[in-house]
Amino acid sequence: MKKSLYLMLAGTAAMFMACGDDSSSSSLTYEQSGSIVVDPQNKTVVTTVSMVEDMCVNENNTYNWREVNLGEDKDYLKYDFKGDTLIIFQECSSSFSYCSEYGMMFVGGKAGSLDGSWESTNCKYSSYDKESYCYVSCSDVPGGKLTEEEAERMYESGQIQSWDDLEKNPTLLARLNCLDEEDMSEMPQVDFEISGSSFTAKVKYSIKSETEFDDYTNSRFMTSLLDDLRRGSIDIPDASRLFKEDSADMKDLILTLKDYGIELASQSKTSISFKYKNETLSIKFGDVDYGDDNGSLSMTISTDKKSCSLDAESGEVTKSTCKAEYGEFFSKETEEDAAGNRFTVAYAYSKSNERDFERCAEALLDTLFAKGTPSKNIVTNDCSDLYETVENVCNNAASYEDMEVCTDLQDEYFSCINSSYSVYGALAKVAPEGAKKEKKLFIQDARKLARKLQRASK
């Protein structure tokens, strides 16, 4: 797929603040060539790229993979030099009356001339305050990364009173804006070469290989799935969570399930089983593939008497999937080529038995947990943190606006309470006495809150 110079540079700017996860890296490079018109007097640049893409086109009820000419794409840029550093401002209007405030900074060429080879730095320049800003590694900043939790503690202790306090403190601001080593390594490298009326640009991204993590039963996917299971319902989490480690929460959930009388029987990277009464509940992963463009997942939840299987695949449409057999699973949109012809293209597909699987799994859980009563009361939604927030806001309300916020938080708190009654699912059905006790406690909390709200509103 072709990309204009602007899109490549804009993508680079967005990647500056990418978030990192535990994984290894590979690289992906985009390359683009086109024509360029430079106005040295006004320091403006117009680039033109022929946008030709391979697409899956729907024609006469068939799907054909073919090259489509989408016409030319023009980008309008401004540039400037600070010494031998080149600054490029993007997102300019066609009249150059407006451009983005921040410009990307490049080095390697010759001062005063665009001709030559340039490579990006980790810095940007503000046309508003005439200052440059560089992304630095947190390992080079005293104190390291300033976390949200640490900033909250500083606020509560009175060390900082507002966002302005952070901006006025160079040390804290540096800690807030620095990037960890993984984020620094993921910042893309942009190289481009200009020669007369032509240019060639390359953008190299460091791509994380998330699939290096393969302990699926200690993943965020599994903790989300088990959290649903204990409520008697199933909602398939995003497949990307399979590659994100969550062993600490997994240990906590296993202990919680034990309180229900559901004991861990065995666990490997791809399967886990529990014992409840005299039955076994098993979760097994089959094919798992989560690539940059396409992915697939197969999974089975079973007991001794019933089994439910999930099979799902999705991704971008490629030459191999541009076929009629995928037609009902395609996501489509209308495009227009350079000649003005409008046509339909399939750009993505999603093939899954997710709904049937979820219905099957919920019926399985209903049957399993209807056999007896877990050993302890059901653990429901914890609204205590929200309660403390409501109490603090409402007791300190000093204006009509504060009371409006107080009222909104009150509604949110009662929604939390109400949702706690409905999330028991199959487990709550077999622990009615425990549910009654939990409900009584929530009602007591609600009445306590109402009295405090009433006092705060006087």
N, C-alpha and C positions, 0 to 999 in steps of 0.2 A: 504494500500500500504506500502510495506517495504521500509525503508530508511537505507542506510549505515551510520556508525558512522561519516564518513567524511562529508557526505551530511548534516547530522543533525548539526554538528559543523559549517560547512560552512554557512548553513542557518542562524545560530545564529549570525555569524560575520556580515552577510549582514543586519540583522535586527537591528544592532546597530544604523544605521543611518535612520531608518524608519521615515516617516513623519506622523504627526498626524492631525486628523480632529475632529470636535465636535461630540462626540458619546460616548456611554457607552461601557463597556468591558465585555467579557467573556473569557474563556481560552480554549486552544486546546493543547493537550499533545501527542507527538510522543514517542513511546517506541521501543527500538531495543535491541536485544541480539545477541551475537555471541561469537566466540573464539578469543583469543588474545595471541600473542607471544611477550614476552618482552626480550630485550637484555640489561641487566643492564650496561654492560661494555661500549657499544656504545650509550646507552640511546635512543634506537629505539623501535618502537612498530609496529607490523603488526596485523591488525584486519581482521577477515574474517566473512562475513555475508552471509547467504543463502538468495538470492533475490527471493522471491516467491510473486507473485502479482495476484490479481483477475482482469481479463481483459475481454473485450467484443471482442471475436474472430470471425472473418468471416470465416465460414467453409461451403463449398458447397452451397453458396448463402444464407446461414442462419447465424444468429448471436447467439452465445452462450456465456453465462457468466460463466467463469470457471477459475480455479486456474492454473497459468502457472509458471513453474520453470525456472527462467532466469539464473540460475547458481550462482556461488559465486562471491562476490565482495570484493576485498581486498583494504585496505587503509594503507598507509605508513605514519607514524607519528614519530616525534622526541619529546623528552621531556627533561626537566631540572627542577631543584629545586632552588628557591631563599628562603632560610630559610625553612619554612614549606609551602610555596606557590608552587604549581605545575604549570609549563608552558608547554603547548602543542602546537607544531608547525605543521601546516597542509600542505597539497599540496606537500608532499615530493615525489621525484622520487623513483622508486623501489630500486635504489642503495643508496638512502639517500644522494646523492651528492648535492641535491638541496631541500630546503624547503621554505615555505613562510617566509618573514622577521618577521612578527608579530606573537606572540604566545598568545593564550588565557590563562588567569591566573585563577587558581582554588584553593580553600581552603577547609579545613575540614578533610583531611587525615593526614597521618603521614609523616614527612620529610624523604626523601630518599627512600620511598617505594610507589609503585603505588597501592598496595593492599589497599582496604578501600573504603570509600565513599567520593566523591568530589562534590563540587558545584561551579558554575561559579561566578566570580566577574564582575564588570563593567570595568575591566582593561585589557590592553594588554601590551605585552613586546616586544621591538624591539631588535632583535639580532644584528642589525647594529650599533646602538648608545648606546646599553646596558642601555636603559632607559625604564621605565614603563609609560604608559599613561592611565589615567582613565577618563571615561565619567562622567561629573558632571552636576548637575541640574543648570539651569540658575538662579534659585532663590537663589543659594548660591554664585553667581558671582556678584561683584559690577558692577552696570550698566545694568545687565541683558543681554539678547541676542543682539548681534551686527547684525542689519539688513543690507540687501544689500543697502537699501536707505541711511541709516546712513553712511555706508562705502563710498558710492558714494559722499555724501556731504563732508566727511572728505578729500577725494581725491581732490575734486574741490576747497576746501579751502586751500589746501596745507599741511594739517596735516599729511597726508601720501602720499608718492610718488610712492610706488610700493608694491607688495605683500611681499617683503622682510621686509618692514617697519612693516607690521602686524606681521610677524613671530618673529621679534626682540622685539616686545612689548608684554610681558607676559599677561598684563591686557586685551589688545585687542584680543590676540589670545585665551584667555580663554573665552571671550565673544563670539567670532566667533564659537568656537567648542562646547560650552555647549548645553545641550538639555533641552527643556521645560519639564514641569511636565508630560505631556501626553506621550511624547517620552520616558521619563525615565520609566514610568510605563509599556511601551510596550516592553522594552528590555526583551528578553526571559531568562528564568532560565534554566540552563543546570545542570543536576545531573547525575552522573554515578558512578557505583560501579564495582570494579575489584576484583575478587577472583580467584587467581591462573591463570588458562588458559581460564577463561570466563569473560565476561563483560556484563553489562546491562546499557543502557543509556536512559535518559528521557529528552526531551526538551519541556518545557511548554511555550507556546506563549500566550500573552494577546491579544485577538482578539477584535477589535472594532466592535460594533454592529451599523453599519452605518444606518440601517433602523429605528433607533430611530427618525430620522428627517423625518417627514411626511408632511411638508408643501410644497407640490410639486410645487405650483404656485409661490413660492418665492425661488425656487431652481436655481442652475446654468443651469440645463436642460431647465427650462422655459425661462431664459434670452437668452440662445443660440437659442432656438426655435423662440422667438419673434424677435430676431435680424435678423434671416433668413426671418421671415414673412414680416418685413418692407422692405425687398429687393425683395419680390415677389417670393422667392424660399423656399424649405424645405429640410433640411438635418438633419436626426434624430441624436441628440447628444448621447453620451455614456450614458447608463442608470444609471451608478454610480453617474452622476451629479444630479440625483433626490434627493439624500441624502446629498447634500452640499448646505448650506444656502447661498443665494445671494440677500437678500431683498433690500439692498442699490441700486444695479444695476437695480433691478426690478422696483424700484420707478422711477429711471431715464428713463428707457425705456417706462414706462407708460406715462411720461411727453412728451417724444419724439413722441410717437404714437398720443398723443393729438394734437401735432403740425400738424400731417397729417389729423386731423379731425376724428381720431379714438379714441373714448371716452370709458374709463373703465365703464362697466355697473354693474358687480358684480364679486366677488372673494371669494372663499373659499379655503381650503387646497387642494382640488382635482379638482376644476373647476374654470375657469375664462371666462368671456365673455366681448365683446366690441361692441359698437354701431358705425356703419359707415353708414352715410346717414340714410336710413330707414331699414337697415338690421342688424342682430345680428351675430357676429362671436364668436363661443364658442369653448373652448378647455377643454376636460374632461378626467380625468384619471380613468381607471377601475382597473383591477388587476395589482398590482405592488409587485413584490417579487424579492429581490436581495440578495441571500445568498452567502455563501463562494464557493459553487460548481455549483449552478444552479440559474437561474433567469427568470422572465417573466414580460412582460409589455403589457398592452392594453391601447389604447388612441384613442380618437375621436376628429377630427376637423370638425366643421359643421357651416353652415349658415342656413338661413330659408328654403333654397331650396335644399341644397346639403350636404352630409355627407361622411366623409372619416374615416375609422377605421384601426388602426394599431394593429396587434396581433403578438407578438414575444416572443420566449423563447429560451434559450441557456444554455449551461453548460457542465460539465463533464459527460461522459457516465457512468451510474450506472446500477445496476442490473435491475432496473425498466424501464430504457430507452434502454436497449440492446435488441431491437426488430426490426423486419424487417420494421415496419411502420415508423421508424425513419431513415431507410437506406439512403434515398436520402439527408438527412440533416447531415450525419456523416462526420467528418474529420477523416482521416485514416492515418496509418503509418505501416511500416513493422518492425516486431520484430523477434528475433531469440532466441529460448529457449536453455537450457543447452545441449540438444542433437544435436544442430545444425539445427533444423528444423525452416524454415522461414515461417511466417504466417502474415496475416493482422489483425490489431486490430483497432477498432473504439474508439477514446479517447475523442472526444468532438462532440457536435452537435449544430446546429443553425437553427432554424425554424422561418421564418418571412415572412410577406408580405410587407416588407419595401419599395421595389421599386414601387409596385403598389400604396401603400399609398402615397408616395412622388409625383408621377405623378398626383394622384387624388387631393391632397392638392394644388399643384401648379395650376391646372386647376380651382379649387375652388377660389383661390386668384385672378387669372386673371379675372374671371367672376365678383367677388365682386368689385374689384377696378377699373374696366372699366366703372363703372356707373357714376363717377364724379371725380372732382379734389380736392385733399386734400387742406386744407386752407393755407399751407405754402410750401416753397421750400423743396425739398428732401434733407435730410441730407446724405451725402456720406462719403466714407472713409476719415479719417482725416490723411493727409500725413504731417502735420506741424511738428510733432516731428522728423520724418525722414528728413525733409528739414533742420531743425536746425542741425542735426548730419552731414549731407552732407556739409553744409556751414562751420561748425567748422573744419571738417577734411580737406576739400579742401583748405580753406584759410590758414591752418597751415601746408600744405604739404611741407616737407623739403627734400624729396628724391624721387627717381623713384618709390620705393616701396610704398611710401605714395600716390603718384599719381595713382598707380594701385588700391589701396584701394578706393581712391576718385572716380575713374571711376566705380568701382563695385557698390559703394553706389549711384552714379548717375543713373546707370541702374535700381537699386532697387527702387529709387524714381520715375522714370518715369513709372515703372511697377505699382507702387502704384497709380499713376495718371490714367494710362490706365484702371486699374481695377475699379477705381471709376466710370468710364463711363459705365461699364458693370454690376454693381451691383444694378442698379435702379430697375430692374425687373418690375413687374406689376405696382408698384407705380410710377416709372419714366415715364411710358407710359401716365399717366394722368396728368403729370406736366412738359410738354416739355419746357415751358419758364423758369421754375426754373432750369431745367437741363442745358439749354443753359448758364444761368448765372454762374452756378457752373463750367461748362467747361471753360468758359472765364476766371474765376479767376484762375483755375488751369494752364491754358496756360500762363497767366501773371506770375505766380510763376515759371513756367518752364523756361521762357525766362530770368527772373531775375537770376535764378540759373545758367543758361548757361553763362551769362555774368560774374558771379563771378568765375565760373570754368575756363573760358578763362583767366581771370586776374590771377588766382592762378597758371595756367600752364606756365605763362611767366617767 
